[in-house]
């Protein structure tokens, strides 16, 4: 299993500045575009994992593009990741 981590870690909610969040989100968009190019979506799913906050927890276990289209981070200090998992047969 491959895991792409979007530079996130669980830290105090007030500790990430707007500038840091915007930079992390921009990098995440670039990383996600690269992941989409490198992943065979006919054989694998991109699965949202790790969200334990009220914003992200409903996305846990959902796949791209059915459950979400914007990769993490969705909010300041978001520590969610996208896993590449083989499609269930």
C-alpha positions as CSV (number, residue, x, y, z in Angstrom):
1,X,0.0,0.0,0.0
2,X,1.3,3.5,-0.9
3,X,0.4,6.4,1.3
4,X,0.7,10.0,0.3
5,X,0.9,12.4,3.2
6,X,0.1,16.0,2.6
7,X,2.6,17.6,5.0
8,X,0.1,17.4,7.8
9,X,0.4,16.5,11.4
10,X,-2.0,16.8,14.3
11,X,-1.2,20.0,16.1
12,X,-3.0,22.6,18.2
13,X,-5.7,24.3,16.1
14,X,-4.4,27.8,16.6
15,X,-0.8,26.9,15.6
16,X,-1.0,26.9,11.8
17,X,-1.0,30.4,10.2
18,X,-3.1,31.2,7.2
19,X,0.0,31.6,5.1
20,X,1.3,28.1,6.1
21,X,-2.1,26.6,5.4
22,X,-2.3,28.2,2.0
23,X,1.2,27.0,1.1
24,X,0.4,23.4,2.4
25,X,-2.8,23.4,0.4
26,X,-1.0,24.5,-2.8
27,X,1.6,21.8,-2.3
28,X,-1.1,19.3,-1.7
29,X,-2.8,20.2,-5.1
30,X,0.5,19.6,-6.8
31,X,1.1,16.3,-5.0
32,X,-2.4,15.1,-5.8
33,X,-2.0,15.9,-9.5
34,X,1.2,13.8,-9.5
35,X,-0.6,11.0,-7.7
36,X,-3.4,11.0,-10.2
37,X,-0.9,10.7,-13.1
38,X,1.0,7.9,-11.4
39,X,-2.0,5.8,-10.2
40,X,-3.9,3.3,-12.4
41,X,-7.5,4.2,-11.3
42,X,-8.8,1.1,-13.1
43,X,-7.0,-1.1,-10.6
44,X,-6.6,1.2,-7.6
45,X,-8.7,3.5,-5.5
46,X,-7.6,6.8,-3.9
47,X,-9.1,6.5,-0.4
48,X,-9.5,9.3,2.1
49,X,-8.1,8.3,5.6
50,X,-7.2,9.7,9.0
51,X,-9.9,12.4,9.4
52,X,-11.0,12.5,13.0
53,X,-12.5,16.0,13.1
54,X,-16.1,16.9,12.3
55,X,-15.1,18.3,8.9
56,X,-13.1,15.3,7.7
57,X,-14.5,12.2,9.5
58,X,-17.5,11.8,7.1
59,X,-14.9,11.5,4.3
60,X,-13.0,8.6,5.9
61,X,-13.1,5.6,3.6
62,X,-14.6,7.4,0.6
63,X,-12.9,7.3,-2.8
64,X,-12.0,9.8,-5.5
65,X,-14.0,11.1,-7.3
66,X,-17.2,9.6,-5.8
67,X,-16.7,10.8,-2.2
68,X,-14.6,13.9,-2.7
69,X,-12.7,15.9,-5.3
70,X,-10.5,18.2,-3.3
71,X,-7.6,16.5,-1.5
72,X,-6.6,17.4,2.0
73,X,-5.9,19.6,3.7
74,X,-9.5,20.9,4.0
75,X,-8.8,23.1,7.1
76,X,-6.0,24.4,9.3
77,X,-4.0,21.5,10.8
78,X,-5.8,18.9,8.8
79,X,-3.8,15.6,9.1
80,X,-5.7,13.6,6.6
81,X,-4.0,11.5,3.9
82,X,-4.9,9.8,0.7
83,X,-4.1,6.1,0.5
84,X,-3.7,4.2,-2.8
85,X,-5.5,0.8,-2.3
86,X,-6.3,-2.0,-4.8
87,X,-9.9,-2.0,-5.9
88,X,-12.1,-4.5,-4.2
89,X,-12.9,-7.4,-6.5
